[in-house]
Amino acid sequence: CVADHCKISINPSILKMCKSILVLGLFFIANALGQSKCPGECRINVPSTSVCIVQNDPAQCLKIKDCTLNEMNCVRKRQNIPLLSKSKIERCSLIRGATGSGRCSVVNKCQSIKCVNDKVIRCQQAGKQCRLLTNCAARKENCNRPPNNQMKSVSPAACKGLKRTEGFKPCKSIRRKKMRPTKIKKLLKG
């Protein structure tokens, strides 16, 4: 092939159009790559707390990771869709596990419980922790707790040595008295 015969001639208007398409394509690629990064996106091996979202139907809740909420809101913001907002995590107390969806728990007006003339103090236990509270204060405290972590009234011996002003402390172990053998058991043993 002789150099003069191998030249390919391209119409200048087509060449200009190809350059325009190439520049436009690069612009869209750069724009898409620039917007893909959202602040607070989920990463492997980086823990994220669970948050609760009350969906449009007030009886349904969604429990997701905080970073997932950030990613969803980033996409919604780009599409001019209203952002999702967090609710109290107690609303998702009926949903087991770190993520999932299900029925929302009822929001109680816990602070409106009035404890005026309640003076009887009892020992309340939650797990292996004990605390001295009045019945009304215990009811108010249980109102804020999820159903699987309610306090219950136990023997006063479990709170021996505790003061009402102290918070939760480990419960005292209750020693059971050894039963004395009855006369019948003595006779049977011989």
C-alpha positions as CSV (number, residue, x, y, z in Angstrom):
1,C,0.0,0.0,0.0
2,V,1.4,3.3,-1.0
3,A,1.0,6.1,1.6
4,D,-1.1,8.3,-0.7
5,H,-3.6,5.5,-1.5
6,C,-4.1,4.3,2.2
7,K,-5.5,7.6,3.5
8,I,-9.1,7.3,4.6
9,S,-11.1,10.5,4.1
10,I,-13.8,11.3,6.7
11,N,-16.3,14.0,6.1
12,P,-15.5,16.9,8.5
13,S,-19.1,17.3,9.6
14,I,-19.2,13.6,10.7
15,L,-15.9,14.0,12.5
16,K,-17.3,17.0,14.4
17,M,-20.5,15.0,15.3
18,C,-18.4,12.1,16.6
19,K,-16.4,14.4,18.8
20,S,-19.6,16.0,20.2
21,I,-21.0,12.5,21.0
22,L,-17.7,11.5,22.7
23,V,-17.6,14.7,24.8
24,L,-21.3,14.2,25.7
25,G,-20.7,10.6,26.7
26,L,-17.7,11.5,28.8
27,F,-19.8,14.2,30.6
28,F,-22.6,11.7,31.4
29,I,-20.0,9.1,32.7
30,A,-18.3,11.7,34.9
31,N,-21.6,12.9,36.2
32,A,-22.8,9.4,37.1
33,L,-19.5,8.5,38.8
34,G,-19.4,11.7,40.7
35,Q,-22.9,11.2,42.1
36,S,-22.5,7.5,43.1
37,K,-20.8,8.4,46.3
38,C,-23.2,9.2,49.1
39,P,-22.1,10.2,52.6
40,G,-22.6,7.5,55.1
41,E,-22.9,4.6,52.6
42,C,-22.7,1.0,53.9
43,R,-19.3,-0.6,54.0
44,I,-18.2,-4.2,54.7
45,N,-16.9,-4.7,58.3
46,V,-18.1,-1.3,59.4
47,P,-20.9,-1.6,62.0
48,S,-24.0,0.5,61.7
49,T,-26.8,0.9,64.2
50,S,-30.4,-0.1,63.4
51,V,-33.0,2.6,62.9
52,C,-36.8,2.5,62.7
53,I,-38.8,4.0,59.9
54,V,-42.6,4.3,60.0
55,Q,-43.9,3.7,56.5
56,N,-46.9,5.4,54.9
57,D,-49.3,2.9,56.5
58,P,-48.8,3.8,60.2
59,A,-49.2,0.2,61.3
60,Q,-46.1,-0.9,59.3
61,C,-42.5,-0.3,60.4
62,L,-39.2,-0.9,58.7
63,K,-36.0,-1.6,60.7
64,I,-32.9,-1.0,58.6
65,K,-29.3,-0.1,59.1
66,D,-28.5,3.6,59.5
67,C,-26.1,3.5,56.5
68,T,-28.9,1.9,54.4
69,L,-31.2,4.8,55.3
70,N,-28.4,7.3,54.2
71,E,-28.1,5.5,50.9
72,M,-31.8,5.4,50.3
73,N,-32.1,9.1,51.2
74,C,-29.2,10.0,48.9
75,V,-31.1,8.4,45.9
76,R,-34.4,10.0,46.9
77,K,-32.7,13.4,47.1
78,R,-31.4,13.1,43.6
79,Q,-34.9,12.1,42.3
80,N,-36.6,14.9,44.3
81,I,-38.6,12.4,46.4
82,P,-39.3,13.3,50.0
83,L,-36.7,11.8,52.3
84,L,-37.3,9.1,54.8
85,S,-37.1,10.0,58.5
86,K,-36.2,8.0,61.6
87,S,-38.7,7.3,64.3
88,K,-38.0,6.1,67.9
89,I,-36.4,2.6,67.8
90,E,-39.1,1.5,70.3
91,R,-41.6,1.6,67.5
92,C,-39.8,-1.4,65.9
93,S,-39.6,-3.4,69.1
94,L,-41.9,-6.1,67.6
95,I,-39.4,-6.7,64.8
96,R,-36.8,-9.4,65.8
97,G,-33.3,-9.0,64.5
98,A,-31.3,-6.1,63.2
99,T,-33.3,-5.6,60.1
100,G,-36.8,-6.4,58.8
101,S,-40.3,-5.2,58.6
102,G,-43.5,-5.7,60.5
103,R,-46.2,-4.2,62.7
104,C,-45.3,-1.1,64.6
105,S,-45.6,-1.2,68.4
106,V,-48.0,1.2,70.0
107,V,-46.5,4.5,71.3
108,N,-47.5,4.9,74.9
109,K,-47.5,8.3,76.6
110,C,-45.2,7.1,79.3
111,Q,-44.4,10.5,80.7
112,S,-48.1,11.3,81.3
113,I,-48.3,8.5,84.0
114,K,-48.6,10.4,87.3
115,C,-47.0,9.0,90.4
116,V,-48.5,11.3,93.2
117,N,-49.2,9.2,96.3
118,D,-47.2,6.1,95.5
119,K,-44.9,5.5,98.4
120,V,-44.6,1.7,98.6
121,I,-41.1,0.7,97.4
122,R,-40.4,-2.7,95.9
123,C,-37.5,-4.6,94.5
124,Q,-37.7,-4.7,90.7
125,Q,-35.5,-7.0,88.6
126,A,-34.5,-6.7,84.9
127,G,-32.3,-9.6,83.8
128,K,-29.7,-10.0,86.6
129,Q,-29.9,-6.3,87.7
130,C,-32.1,-5.1,90.5
131,R,-33.4,-1.7,91.6
132,L,-35.7,-0.2,94.3
133,L,-38.7,1.6,92.7
134,T,-42.3,2.4,93.6
135,N,-45.0,0.5,91.8
136,C,-45.9,3.6,89.7
137,A,-42.2,4.4,88.9
138,A,-41.8,0.7,87.8
139,R,-44.9,1.0,85.6
140,K,-43.5,4.2,84.0
141,E,-40.1,2.5,83.4
142,N,-41.7,-0.6,81.9
143,C,-43.8,1.6,79.6
144,N,-40.5,2.7,77.8
145,R,-39.1,-0.9,77.7
146,P,-39.6,-3.4,74.9
147,P,-41.9,-6.4,75.9
148,N,-39.0,-8.8,76.1
149,N,-37.2,-6.7,78.7
150,Q,-39.8,-5.8,81.3
151,M,-39.0,-5.4,84.9
152,K,-40.7,-7.6,87.4
153,S,-41.2,-7.4,91.2
154,V,-39.0,-9.8,93.1
155,S,-38.2,-10.7,96.8
156,P,-36.9,-7.7,98.8
157,A,-33.8,-9.9,99.7
158,A,-32.6,-9.4,96.1
159,C,-32.3,-5.6,96.8
160,K,-30.7,-6.0,100.2
161,G,-28.3,-3.1,100.9
162,L,-29.5,-1.1,97.9
163,K,-30.7,2.5,98.2
164,R,-33.6,4.0,96.3
165,T,-31.4,6.7,94.7
166,E,-29.1,4.1,93.2
167,G,-29.7,2.8,89.7
168,F,-29.5,-0.8,88.7
169,K,-27.1,-2.9,90.6
170,P,-26.4,-6.7,90.4
171,C,-29.1,-8.6,92.4
172,K,-28.1,-10.2,95.6
173,S,-28.3,-14.0,95.5
174,I,-31.1,-15.4,97.7
175,R,-29.8,-18.2,99.9
176,R,-32.4,-20.8,100.6
177,K,-32.5,-22.4,104.0
178,K,-31.8,-26.1,104.2
179,M,-34.9,-28.0,105.0
180,R,-34.6,-30.0,108.2
181,P,-35.5,-33.5,107.8
182,T,-39.0,-34.3,109.1
183,K,-39.7,-37.1,111.6
184,I,-41.0,-39.3,108.8
185,K,-37.8,-39.0,106.8
186,K,-35.8,-39.7,109.9
187,L,-37.8,-42.8,110.5
188,L,-37.4,-43.9,106.9
189,K,-33.7,-43.5,107.0
190,G,-33.6,-45.7,110.1
